[in-house]
Amino acid sequence: MNRRLAGAAVGLAAVAASLFVAVPAGRAAAVPGFHVSNGRLQDAADQDVVLRGINHAHTWYPGRTTQALKDIKATGANSVRVVLSTGDQWTKNSAADVADIIAQCKANRLICILEAHDTTGYGEQSAAVSLSRAVDYWVSVQSALQGQEKYVILNIGNEPFGNSGHAAWTADTTAAVQRLRSAGFAHTLLVDAPNWGQDWSFTMRDNAAGVFAADPQRNTVFSIHMYGVFDTAAEVDDYLGRFVNA
């Protein structure tokens, strides 16, 4: 999820704290799985989806994944956000590994949200890589993702900008979304906010509509990680209210 997850001993300890916002707009074209319709995230049967989930740090604890997914399901969760690596900071998760994770998520009846963690804090964290590099990774494991649009949401890159260079978030996110669509990905795409996910600069809040419109499938959802900066109900309400009004 963010830097705190890297220090967690067990993925189960980190409960998802992201807020996912679907920009209001009609469904542009039929997609085979999850999709955005009139500001709502829906499944392949056009039923509204509310994500209730937990993170699992698979790329650091692969030996714990099988039991972790069972335990996550036992909490009543309907989704799991799985940490993967492009190979730039940690060992690359292969297409075969990704396919196995998806199969286990399906067996446990968990919506599988896959994220590339190597982008965390790009522009401030020296080892972090760009969203473009994350797209390269997704293309390299695309064989595992094809046909899984009913079960998988693709979180392009975790917290893809730190507190430096975040003005590039709009152009870089737009390019990443369009490259994935051009490569044939029909999945719902989840994009994280800059500023280590917190969007205190309101870069995502003020530019999300443009990014959404640039997606030819109009199937992008936006994620803000509300910790630290968002420490009052008023701040949370104001942020989400502005998203809805936009």
BELQUI-V293100 format. One record per pair of residues at least 24 apart in sequence whose C-alpha atoms are under 6 Angstrom apart, sorted by the first residue. I is the first residue (numbers start at 1). J is the second residue. D is the distance in Angstrom with one decimal. If there is no record, write none. Layout:
BEGIN
i:I j:J d:D
i:I j:J d:D
END
This chain:
BEGIN
i:11 j:55 d:5.7
i:11 j:56 d:4.0
i:11 j:57 d:5.0
i:14 j:55 d:5.8
i:15 j:54 d:4.6
i:16 j:53 d:5.8
i:16 j:54 d:4.9
i:16 j:55 d:5.9
i:18 j:224 d:5.5
i:18 j:225 d:4.5
i:19 j:223 d:5.5
i:19 j:224 d:5.5
i:20 j:222 d:5.5
i:20 j:223 d:4.5
i:21 j:221 d:5.8
i:21 j:222 d:5.1
i:22 j:221 d:4.8
i:28 j:217 d:5.7
i:28 j:218 d:5.8
i:29 j:217 d:6.0
i:33 j:149 d:4.6
i:33 j:150 d:3.9
i:34 j:150 d:5.7
i:34 j:188 d:5.8
i:35 j:188 d:5.8
i:35 j:219 d:5.5
i:36 j:219 d:5.2
i:52 j:77 d:5.3
i:52 j:78 d:5.6
i:53 j:77 d:4.9
i:53 j:78 d:6.0
i:53 j:79 d:4.6
i:53 j:80 d:5.1
i:54 j:80 d:5.1
i:55 j:80 d:5.6
i:55 j:81 d:4.6
i:55 j:82 d:6.0
i:56 j:82 d:5.1
i:57 j:83 d:4.8
i:58 j:83 d:5.4
i:59 j:83 d:5.9
i:59 j:84 d:5.1
i:78 j:110 d:5.0
i:79 j:110 d:4.6
i:79 j:111 d:4.3
i:80 j:112 d:5.6
i:80 j:113 d:6.0
i:81 j:113 d:4.6
i:81 j:114 d:5.9
i:82 j:114 d:5.0
i:83 j:115 d:5.4
i:84 j:115 d:5.8
i:84 j:116 d:5.0
i:84 j:117 d:6.0
i:85 j:116 d:5.4
i:85 j:117 d:5.7
i:85 j:118 d:6.0
i:86 j:137 d:5.4
i:89 j:118 d:5.9
i:95 j:141 d:4.5
i:95 j:144 d:5.4
i:99 j:144 d:4.8
i:111 j:151 d:5.5
i:112 j:152 d:4.7
i:113 j:152 d:5.8
i:113 j:153 d:4.7
i:113 j:154 d:5.9
i:114 j:154 d:5.3
i:114 j:155 d:5.6
i:115 j:155 d:4.6
i:115 j:156 d:5.9
i:115 j:157 d:5.7
i:116 j:157 d:4.8
i:117 j:158 d:5.0
i:119 j:157 d:5.6
i:119 j:158 d:5.9
i:119 j:160 d:4.9
i:120 j:158 d:5.3
i:120 j:159 d:4.8
i:120 j:160 d:5.1
i:121 j:160 d:5.6
i:121 j:161 d:4.5
i:121 j:162 d:3.8
i:121 j:196 d:5.6
i:122 j:160 d:5.6
i:122 j:161 d:4.4
i:122 j:162 d:5.6
i:123 j:161 d:6.0
i:123 j:162 d:6.0
i:123 j:164 d:5.4
i:123 j:165 d:5.6
i:124 j:162 d:5.2
i:124 j:164 d:5.5
i:132 j:176 d:6.0
i:149 j:187 d:5.0
i:153 j:188 d:5.3
i:154 j:189 d:5.0
i:154 j:190 d:5.8
i:155 j:189 d:5.9
i:155 j:190 d:4.4
i:155 j:191 d:5.8
i:156 j:191 d:6.0
i:159 j:192 d:5.4
i:159 j:193 d:6.0
i:159 j:194 d:5.7
i:159 j:196 d:5.0
i:159 j:197 d:4.6
i:160 j:194 d:5.9
i:161 j:194 d:4.5
i:161 j:195 d:5.7
i:162 j:195 d:4.4
i:162 j:196 d:4.8
i:163 j:195 d:4.6
i:166 j:194 d:5.9
i:174 j:211 d:5.3
i:188 j:219 d:5.3
i:188 j:220 d:5.8
i:189 j:220 d:4.8
i:190 j:220 d:5.9
i:190 j:221 d:4.8
i:190 j:222 d:5.7
i:191 j:222 d:5.1
i:191 j:223 d:5.9
i:192 j:223 d:4.7
i:193 j:224 d:5.3
i:197 j:224 d:5.6
i:197 j:225 d:4.9
i:198 j:224 d:5.8
i:198 j:225 d:5.2
i:198 j:226 d:5.8
END
